[in-house]
């Protein structure tokens, strides 16, 4: 893996996460470059990192990135989650135990 892939800087942490999680560096770069969704992060006060999301089939990739003082983009971390493809509005419907009972019930009733 290249720590300057796609013209951005990849931290060692982000490259480690790609390897550990089996995410292709090109998919993570595409998520950052052409996201389905993005927003400025709020992990802690003064956070200036951005979060980028993109779905590839049944996998939703999230990339956290920010610009350094030279205005170069740095990829800080990357992870993915499996998403449901059972409903027409399943684009970002995370399929794991963190989804509340009420959300699951709503999806069961209204997405059939």
Secondary structure, DSSP 4 states (H G I P E B T S, - for coil): --TTGGGSEE-HHHHHHHHHHT--HHHHHHHHHS-SEEEE--SSTT---EEEEEEETTEEEEEEEEE-TTS-EEEEEEEEEEB--SSTT-TT-B-STTS-HHHHHHHHHH--
